Amino acid sequence: MGFSYFMVAAVLSASCSLEPPAPTQPLYRVAVIDRFYPGDESFASEEDKDMDGWLNGMVDLDRDRKREPLYHGDIVSLLASAPQVEVTPYPLTPGQPAQEEILRQLAEVRKHVFWGEPIDAVVLSWESSTLISAFEKPLRAENVENYKAVVRSWAEHDPVWSLSYRIIRLMEDLAESGVQVYTIAGNGGRGMVNTYSFADGVVTVGAVEEELGDFIADNELVDTHEQAAYFFRLVLDATGAPVGYDVDGDDCADVPVTCLTGYSPERKDYPAKPWPPLKGSSFAAPMALRRHLLGDQSHRCSGT
């Protein structure tokens, strides 16, 4: 515990050197359960690292045809982070079934909470989605207990739905203990529902962008909406030299150029606005939590 996002970013690769902002006592501690870059030492060869990067990396910012050491959880953590927020990663073990790992790490978080460790919130930017028509259409918030009963009945015969139901119950345990739990609407479109949103006390986040309505689910169980599409933009220093990439629009270098796979001290021609953007309710959830905790006073770098 006490392992902040800034520490996570600093070990993304051997060449990555991240200078944290001016020391700030965190006001909030957030657990992120997700898939993170495991570190260069996890790979037997450069070829293995590159292959894993293409499978799990989210962006190629410097256009060197290698994805940066930024996996899903690393991006989620970037969007949740601020000097006032300390993010603790609860990583899913590579090569293991995702739902089993989510269940294991939720149990770890619950254990730490019951031990009295200061965890204020959990972000689970994953989904276990199915057709809304499996329940009723349209969904009604007052009938959510009936929907959970359906999932429980599926769990009696299907090990995958058994995992989903147990995850729902663990999320409810955490919410009942006072932890703010955020999950996602899901990326299956209007006809789908993330069954994790059935959990009592859990905040489900969808997209504020109307144009993403055919991609990101939106239904009666979505509690709030937040920005779900993000462009990385190059940040320059006062001399015009590239410093890094900003993802959340606060002009702070969230990903330093030293963290890029194609970094060299002499290089100046990094793309100003790499394409395509990130998009998904996975990225709406951490930003919604950050805004809930801090409002708009959530700049990450000093002097802003």
TORKE-456944 format. One record per residue (C-alpha): residue number from 1; residue in one letter; x, y, z. Coordinates in Angstrom, 3 decimals. Example, Ala and Ser with C-alpha at 12.3 -4.5 7.8 and 13.67 -1.06 7.14 Angstrom:
+-----+-----+----------+----------+----------+
:   n : res :        X :        Y :        Z :
+-----+-----+----------+----------+----------+
:   1 :   A :   12.300 :   -4.500 :    7.800 :
:   2 :   S :   13.670 :   -1.060 :    7.140 :
+-----+-----+----------+----------+----------+
% end
This chain:
+-----+-----+----------+----------+----------+
:   n : res :        X :        Y :        Z :
+-----+-----+----------+----------+----------+
:   1 :   M :    0.000 :    0.000 :    0.000 :
:   2 :   G :    1.053 :    3.605 :   -0.278 :
:   3 :   F :    2.327 :    2.895 :   -3.826 :
:   4 :   S :    1.336 :    6.022 :   -5.737 :
:   5 :   Y :    0.684 :    6.430 :   -9.449 :
:   6 :   F :    3.847 :    8.450 :   -9.728 :
:   7 :   M :    5.809 :    5.420 :   -8.578 :
:   8 :   V :    3.948 :    3.259 :  -11.097 :
:   9 :   A :    4.817 :    5.583 :  -13.971 :
:  10 :   A :    8.441 :    5.785 :  -12.902 :
:  11 :   V :    8.950 :    2.052 :  -13.361 :
:  12 :   L :    7.080 :    1.674 :  -16.647 :
:  13 :   S :   10.362 :    1.178 :  -18.472 :
:  14 :   A :   14.038 :    1.379 :  -17.753 :
:  15 :   S :   14.307 :    4.604 :  -19.761 :
:  16 :   C :   11.339 :    6.283 :  -18.104 :
:  17 :   S :   12.116 :    9.003 :  -15.575 :
:  18 :   L :    9.096 :   10.784 :  -14.131 :
:  19 :   E :    9.578 :   13.740 :  -11.849 :
:  20 :   P :    6.581 :   13.946 :   -9.501 :
:  21 :   P :    4.949 :   17.265 :   -8.708 :
:  22 :   A :    5.788 :   19.208 :   -5.577 :
:  23 :   P :    5.245 :   16.913 :   -2.576 :
:  24 :   T :    1.637 :   16.931 :   -1.475 :
:  25 :   Q :    0.034 :   14.915 :    1.272 :
:  26 :   P :   -2.670 :   12.982 :   -0.572 :
:  27 :   L :   -6.214 :   13.687 :    0.510 :
:  28 :   Y :   -7.621 :   10.568 :   -1.118 :
:  29 :   R :   -6.365 :    7.058 :   -1.781 :
:  30 :   V :   -7.785 :    5.208 :   -4.753 :
:  31 :   A :   -7.384 :    1.533 :   -5.661 :
:  32 :   V :   -7.374 :    0.688 :   -9.372 :
:  33 :   I :   -8.023 :   -2.948 :  -10.263 :
:  34 :   D :   -6.775 :   -3.478 :  -13.781 :
:  35 :   R :   -4.122 :   -4.747 :  -16.168 :
:  36 :   F :   -0.853 :   -2.793 :  -15.829 :
:  37 :   Y :    2.443 :   -2.808 :  -17.666 :
:  38 :   P :    4.403 :   -5.469 :  -15.733 :
:  39 :   G :    7.896 :   -3.963 :  -16.178 :
:  40 :   D :   10.702 :   -4.687 :  -18.619 :
:  41 :   E :   12.081 :   -7.438 :  -16.398 :
:  42 :   S :    8.933 :   -9.528 :  -16.975 :
:  43 :   F :    9.902 :  -10.343 :  -20.558 :
:  44 :   A :   12.412 :  -12.904 :  -21.756 :
:  45 :   S :   13.303 :  -10.899 :  -24.860 :
:  46 :   E :   12.655 :   -7.651 :  -26.702 :
:  47 :   E :   10.470 :   -9.594 :  -29.120 :
:  48 :   D :    8.274 :  -10.827 :  -26.273 :
:  49 :   K :    8.021 :   -7.302 :  -24.888 :
:  50 :   D :    7.044 :   -5.854 :  -28.259 :
:  51 :   M :    4.433 :   -8.550 :  -28.837 :
:  52 :   D :    2.901 :   -8.039 :  -25.406 :
:  53 :   G :    2.903 :   -4.314 :  -26.044 :
:  54 :   W :    0.891 :   -4.741 :  -29.230 :
:  55 :   L :   -1.567 :   -7.010 :  -27.428 :
:  56 :   N :   -2.028 :   -4.856 :  -24.317 :
:  57 :   G :   -0.568 :   -1.418 :  -24.972 :
:  58 :   M :   -3.077 :    1.344 :  -25.634 :
:  59 :   V :   -1.162 :    3.918 :  -27.691 :
:  60 :   D :    1.851 :    4.468 :  -29.953 :
:  61 :   L :    2.485 :    8.137 :  -29.244 :
:  62 :   D :    5.852 :    8.568 :  -30.940 :
:  63 :   R :    4.935 :    6.617 :  -34.090 :
:  64 :   D :    7.852 :    4.198 :  -33.914 :
:  65 :   R :    5.518 :    1.217 :  -34.445 :
:  66 :   K :    5.955 :    0.136 :  -30.853 :
:  67 :   R :    3.244 :    0.782 :  -28.307 :
:  68 :   E :    4.203 :    2.667 :  -25.204 :
:  69 :   P :    4.375 :    0.832 :  -21.842 :
:  70 :   L :    0.901 :    2.097 :  -20.996 :
:  71 :   Y :   -1.621 :   -0.681 :  -20.507 :
:  72 :   H :   -5.289 :   -0.234 :  -19.692 :
:  73 :   G :   -4.725 :    0.245 :  -15.960 :
:  74 :   D :   -1.895 :    2.713 :  -16.520 :
:  75 :   I :   -4.209 :    4.960 :  -18.552 :
:  76 :   V :   -7.023 :    4.594 :  -16.020 :
:  77 :   S :   -4.551 :    5.583 :  -13.291 :
:  78 :   L :   -3.373 :    8.616 :  -15.267 :
:  79 :   L :   -6.945 :    9.881 :  -15.458 :
:  80 :   A :   -7.662 :    9.239 :  -11.774 :
:  81 :   S :   -4.412 :   10.786 :  -10.542 :
:  82 :   A :   -3.685 :   14.228 :   -9.138 :
:  83 :   P :   -1.299 :   15.529 :   -6.470 :
:  84 :   Q :   -4.152 :   15.170 :   -3.986 :
:  85 :   V :   -4.929 :   11.596 :   -5.065 :
:  86 :   E :   -2.675 :    8.596 :   -4.473 :
:  87 :   V :   -3.453 :    5.665 :   -6.757 :
:  88 :   T :   -2.613 :    2.137 :   -5.687 :
:  89 :   P :   -2.550 :   -0.478 :   -8.470 :
:  90 :   Y :   -4.099 :   -3.873 :   -7.857 :
:  91 :   P :   -2.822 :   -5.621 :  -10.994 :
:  92 :   L :   -4.435 :   -8.547 :  -12.758 :
:  93 :   T :   -1.910 :  -11.360 :  -13.170 :
:  94 :   P :   -0.913 :  -11.722 :  -16.845 :
:  95 :   G :   -2.190 :  -14.881 :  -18.485 :
:  96 :   Q :   -4.881 :  -15.544 :  -15.873 :
:  97 :   P :   -8.649 :  -15.269 :  -16.468 :
:  98 :   A :   -9.603 :  -11.633 :  -15.964 :
:  99 :   Q :  -12.722 :  -12.193 :  -13.865 :
: 100 :   E :  -10.913 :  -14.544 :  -11.497 :
: 101 :   E :   -8.221 :  -11.905 :  -11.053 :
: 102 :   I :  -10.770 :   -9.134 :  -10.525 :
: 103 :   L :  -12.442 :  -11.217 :   -7.830 :
: 104 :   R :   -9.085 :  -11.923 :   -6.171 :
: 105 :   Q :   -8.089 :   -8.273 :   -6.115 :
: 106 :   L :  -11.471 :   -7.063 :   -4.898 :
: 107 :   A :  -11.042 :   -9.486 :   -2.001 :
: 108 :   E :   -7.590 :   -7.981 :   -1.378 :
: 109 :   V :   -9.006 :   -4.477 :   -1.323 :
: 110 :   R :  -11.764 :   -5.557 :    1.060 :
: 111 :   K :   -9.190 :   -7.176 :    3.326 :
: 112 :   H :   -7.128 :   -3.994 :    3.414 :
: 113 :   V :  -10.226 :   -1.901 :    4.121 :
: 114 :   F :  -11.237 :   -4.173 :    6.990 :
: 115 :   W :   -7.695 :   -3.895 :    8.376 :
: 116 :   G :   -8.261 :   -0.156 :    8.532 :
: 117 :   E :   -6.003 :    0.902 :    5.685 :
: 118 :   P :   -7.062 :    4.223 :    4.149 :
: 119 :   I :   -8.734 :    3.339 :    0.847 :
: 120 :   D :  -11.307 :    5.937 :   -0.128 :
: 121 :   A :  -12.353 :    4.654 :   -3.539 :
: 122 :   V :  -12.051 :    1.806 :   -6.041 :
: 123 :   V :  -12.129 :    2.065 :   -9.834 :
: 124 :   L :  -13.096 :   -1.088 :  -11.746 :
: 125 :   S :  -13.083 :   -0.117 :  -15.431 :
: 126 :   W :  -14.163 :   -3.573 :  -16.581 :
: 127 :   E :  -17.492 :   -5.046 :  -17.561 :
: 128 :   S :  -19.534 :   -8.229 :  -17.517 :
: 129 :   S :  -22.172 :   -7.201 :  -20.005 :
: 130 :   T :  -25.148 :   -8.886 :  -21.599 :
: 131 :   L :  -28.291 :   -7.912 :  -23.489 :
: 132 :   I :  -30.746 :   -5.685 :  -21.672 :
: 133 :   S :  -33.473 :   -7.919 :  -23.107 :
: 134 :   A :  -32.280 :  -10.713 :  -20.798 :
: 135 :   F :  -33.926 :   -8.697 :  -17.990 :
: 136 :   E :  -36.474 :   -6.169 :  -19.224 :
: 137 :   K :  -36.464 :   -3.343 :  -21.712 :
: 138 :   P :  -36.186 :   -0.609 :  -20.697 :
: 139 :   L :  -34.340 :   -1.287 :  -17.462 :
: 140 :   R :  -35.815 :    0.260 :  -14.331 :
: 141 :   A :  -33.665 :    1.198 :  -11.351 :
: 142 :   E :  -36.367 :    0.097 :   -8.896 :
: 143 :   N :  -36.145 :   -3.460 :  -10.260 :
: 144 :   V :  -32.412 :   -3.946 :   -9.838 :
: 145 :   E :  -32.859 :   -6.601 :   -7.134 :
: 146 :   N :  -34.783 :   -8.675 :   -9.679 :
: 147 :   Y :  -31.925 :   -8.324 :  -12.147 :
: 148 :   K :  -29.427 :   -9.503 :   -9.550 :
: 149 :   A :  -31.662 :  -12.494 :   -8.836 :
: 150 :   V :  -31.490 :  -13.414 :  -12.525 :
: 151 :   V :  -27.672 :  -13.230 :  -12.470 :
: 152 :   R :  -27.679 :  -15.346 :   -9.292 :
: 153 :   S :  -29.787 :  -17.991 :  -11.052 :
: 154 :   W :  -27.355 :  -18.022 :  -13.981 :
: 155 :   A :  -24.491 :  -18.388 :  -11.505 :
: 156 :   E :  -25.884 :  -21.704 :  -10.293 :
: 157 :   H :  -25.140 :  -23.320 :  -13.656 :
: 158 :   D :  -22.461 :  -21.182 :  -15.298 :
: 159 :   P :  -19.018 :  -20.576 :  -13.732 :
: 160 :   V :  -18.547 :  -17.333 :  -15.669 :
: 161 :   W :  -21.752 :  -15.843 :  -14.274 :
: 162 :   S :  -20.823 :  -17.214 :  -10.874 :
: 163 :   L :  -17.718 :  -15.035 :  -10.996 :
: 164 :   S :  -19.773 :  -12.030 :  -12.112 :
: 165 :   Y :  -22.230 :  -12.471 :   -9.269 :
: 166 :   R :  -19.467 :  -12.837 :   -6.681 :
: 167 :   I :  -17.807 :   -9.681 :   -8.047 :
: 168 :   I :  -21.109 :   -7.817 :   -7.659 :
: 169 :   R :  -21.373 :   -8.943 :   -4.038 :
: 170 :   L :  -17.795 :   -7.895 :   -3.235 :
: 171 :   M :  -18.400 :   -4.487 :   -4.792 :
: 172 :   E :  -21.462 :   -4.135 :   -2.561 :
: 173 :   D :  -19.417 :   -5.114 :    0.508 :
: 174 :   L :  -16.933 :   -2.348 :   -0.239 :
: 175 :   A :  -19.653 :    0.227 :   -0.869 :
: 176 :   E :  -21.375 :   -0.723 :    2.387 :
: 177 :   S :  -18.086 :   -0.157 :    4.229 :
: 178 :   G :  -17.948 :    3.436 :    2.967 :
: 179 :   V :  -15.614 :    2.982 :   -0.014 :
: 180 :   Q :  -16.695 :    4.812 :   -3.163 :
: 181 :   V :  -16.811 :    2.224 :   -5.946 :
: 182 :   Y :  -16.867 :    3.332 :   -9.587 :
: 183 :   T :  -17.486 :    1.080 :  -12.573 :
: 184 :   I :  -18.396 :    1.563 :  -16.226 :
: 185 :   A :  -21.526 :    1.544 :  -18.366 :
: 186 :   G :  -19.741 :   -0.771 :  -20.802 :
: 187 :   N :  -18.817 :   -0.496 :  -24.458 :
: 188 :   G :  -21.476 :   -2.711 :  -26.012 :
: 189 :   G :  -23.837 :    0.036 :  -27.128 :
: 190 :   R :  -27.408 :    0.913 :  -26.267 :
: 191 :   G :  -28.735 :   -2.645 :  -26.120 :
: 192 :   M :  -26.253 :   -3.862 :  -23.490 :
: 193 :   V :  -25.917 :   -3.542 :  -19.723 :
: 194 :   N :  -22.883 :   -4.065 :  -17.510 :
: 195 :   T :  -24.139 :   -6.377 :  -14.774 :
: 196 :   Y :  -21.614 :   -4.858 :  -12.360 :
: 197 :   S :  -23.913 :   -1.817 :  -12.376 :
: 198 :   F :  -26.478 :   -3.930 :  -10.497 :
: 199 :   A :  -24.340 :   -3.643 :   -7.355 :
: 200 :   D :  -25.946 :   -1.512 :   -4.634 :
: 201 :   G :  -24.049 :    1.677 :   -3.850 :
: 202 :   V :  -21.792 :    1.492 :   -6.916 :
: 203 :   V :  -21.496 :    4.471 :   -9.285 :
: 204 :   T :  -21.832 :    3.524 :  -12.959 :
: 205 :   V :  -20.315 :    5.975 :  -15.455 :
: 206 :   G :  -21.244 :    6.455 :  -19.094 :
: 207 :   A :  -20.094 :    8.849 :  -21.821 :
: 208 :   V :  -21.039 :   12.500 :  -21.973 :
: 209 :   E :  -20.435 :   12.528 :  -25.744 :
: 210 :   E :  -23.702 :   11.877 :  -27.564 :
: 211 :   E :  -21.818 :   10.715 :  -30.655 :
: 212 :   L :  -20.537 :    7.707 :  -28.695 :
: 213 :   G :  -24.072 :    6.522 :  -27.957 :
: 214 :   D :  -23.895 :    3.620 :  -30.412 :
: 215 :   F :  -20.650 :    2.440 :  -28.814 :
: 216 :   I :  -21.023 :    3.111 :  -25.095 :
: 217 :   A :  -24.023 :    1.779 :  -23.183 :
: 218 :   D :  -26.503 :    4.182 :  -21.639 :
: 219 :   N :  -29.469 :    3.024 :  -19.604 :
: 220 :   E :  -31.422 :    3.667 :  -16.416 :
: 221 :   L :  -28.618 :    2.240 :  -14.274 :
: 222 :   V :  -25.990 :    4.726 :  -15.486 :
: 223 :   D :  -25.584 :    7.177 :  -12.611 :
: 224 :   T :  -23.425 :    9.842 :  -14.221 :
: 225 :   H :  -21.712 :   10.747 :  -17.492 :
: 226 :   E :  -18.178 :   11.962 :  -18.103 :
: 227 :   Q :  -15.756 :   12.575 :  -20.941 :
: 228 :   A :  -14.964 :    9.231 :  -22.564 :
: 229 :   A :  -12.763 :   10.264 :  -25.512 :
: 230 :   Y :   -9.246 :   11.640 :  -24.959 :
: 231 :   F :   -6.537 :   12.934 :  -27.260 :
: 232 :   F :   -2.891 :   12.933 :  -26.235 :
: 233 :   R :   -1.331 :   16.325 :  -26.977 :
: 234 :   L :    2.362 :   17.181 :  -27.010 :
: 235 :   V :    3.544 :   19.572 :  -24.276 :
: 236 :   L :    6.511 :   21.856 :  -24.955 :
: 237 :   D :    8.642 :   23.762 :  -22.476 :
: 238 :   A :    9.390 :   27.488 :  -22.661 :
: 239 :   T :   12.164 :   26.858 :  -25.194 :
: 240 :   G :    9.924 :   24.807 :  -27.487 :
: 241 :   A :   11.509 :   21.478 :  -26.515 :
: 242 :   P :    9.134 :   18.486 :  -26.147 :
: 243 :   V :    8.431 :   17.556 :  -22.525 :
: 244 :   G :    5.757 :   14.893 :  -22.781 :
: 245 :   Y :    2.115 :   14.224 :  -23.544 :
: 246 :   D :   -0.967 :   15.591 :  -21.812 :
: 247 :   V :   -4.062 :   13.371 :  -21.879 :
: 248 :   D :   -6.594 :   15.183 :  -19.693 :
: 249 :   G :   -6.327 :   18.719 :  -21.067 :
: 250 :   D :   -4.570 :   20.436 :  -18.149 :
: 251 :   D :   -1.346 :   21.127 :  -20.128 :
: 252 :   C :    0.681 :   18.902 :  -17.785 :
: 253 :   A :    3.036 :   16.272 :  -19.205 :
: 254 :   D :    1.285 :   13.144 :  -17.954 :
: 255 :   V :    3.590 :   10.900 :  -20.030 :
: 256 :   P :    7.155 :   12.294 :  -20.249 :
: 257 :   V :    8.988 :   11.827 :  -23.526 :
: 258 :   T :   11.564 :    9.793 :  -21.580 :
: 259 :   C :    8.865 :    7.127 :  -21.128 :
: 260 :   L :    8.345 :    6.675 :  -24.872 :
: 261 :   T :    9.706 :    3.620 :  -26.668 :
: 262 :   G :   11.152 :    5.867 :  -29.380 :
: 263 :   Y :   12.767 :    8.397 :  -27.034 :
: 264 :   S :   16.183 :    9.828 :  -27.711 :
: 265 :   P :   17.624 :   13.058 :  -26.260 :
: 266 :   E :   18.146 :   14.466 :  -29.748 :
: 267 :   R :   14.639 :   13.844 :  -31.058 :
: 268 :   K :   12.330 :   16.871 :  -31.428 :
: 269 :   D :    9.753 :   15.726 :  -33.989 :
: 270 :   Y :    7.187 :   13.977 :  -31.775 :
: 271 :   P :    3.624 :   14.044 :  -33.152 :
: 272 :   A :    1.632 :   17.004 :  -31.829 :
: 273 :   K :   -1.667 :   15.102 :  -31.577 :
: 274 :   P :   -1.321 :   11.355 :  -32.148 :
: 275 :   W :   -4.266 :    9.568 :  -33.746 :
: 276 :   P :   -6.525 :    7.768 :  -32.900 :
: 277 :   P :   -7.886 :    9.087 :  -29.592 :
: 278 :   L :   -8.627 :    6.869 :  -26.631 :
: 279 :   K :  -12.320 :    6.251 :  -26.222 :
: 280 :   G :  -14.443 :    4.133 :  -23.924 :
: 281 :   S :  -16.369 :    4.216 :  -20.684 :
: 282 :   S :  -13.224 :    2.745 :  -19.113 :
: 283 :   F :  -11.753 :    6.237 :  -19.263 :
: 284 :   A :  -14.917 :    8.052 :  -18.217 :
: 285 :   A :  -15.025 :    6.271 :  -14.837 :
: 286 :   P :  -11.657 :    7.422 :  -13.389 :
: 287 :   M :  -12.246 :   10.996 :  -14.544 :
: 288 :   A :  -15.723 :   10.981 :  -12.995 :
: 289 :   L :  -14.230 :    9.843 :   -9.695 :
: 290 :   R :  -11.473 :   12.466 :   -9.863 :
: 291 :   R :  -13.988 :   15.260 :  -10.522 :
: 292 :   H :  -16.182 :   13.972 :   -7.706 :
: 293 :   L :  -13.261 :   14.042 :   -5.272 :
: 294 :   L :  -11.638 :   17.297 :   -6.389 :
: 295 :   G :  -14.027 :   19.218 :   -8.617 :
: 296 :   D :  -12.051 :   21.117 :  -11.232 :
: 297 :   Q :   -9.116 :   21.738 :   -8.840 :
: 298 :   S :   -7.266 :   18.672 :   -9.997 :
: 299 :   H :   -4.243 :   19.839 :  -11.988 :
: 300 :   R :   -1.466 :   17.280 :  -11.812 :
: 301 :   C :    1.653 :   19.378 :  -12.314 :
: 302 :   S :    3.044 :   22.082 :  -10.073 :
: 303 :   G :    2.543 :   25.713 :  -10.944 :
: 304 :   T :   -0.866 :   25.195 :  -12.597 :
+-----+-----+----------+----------+----------+
% end
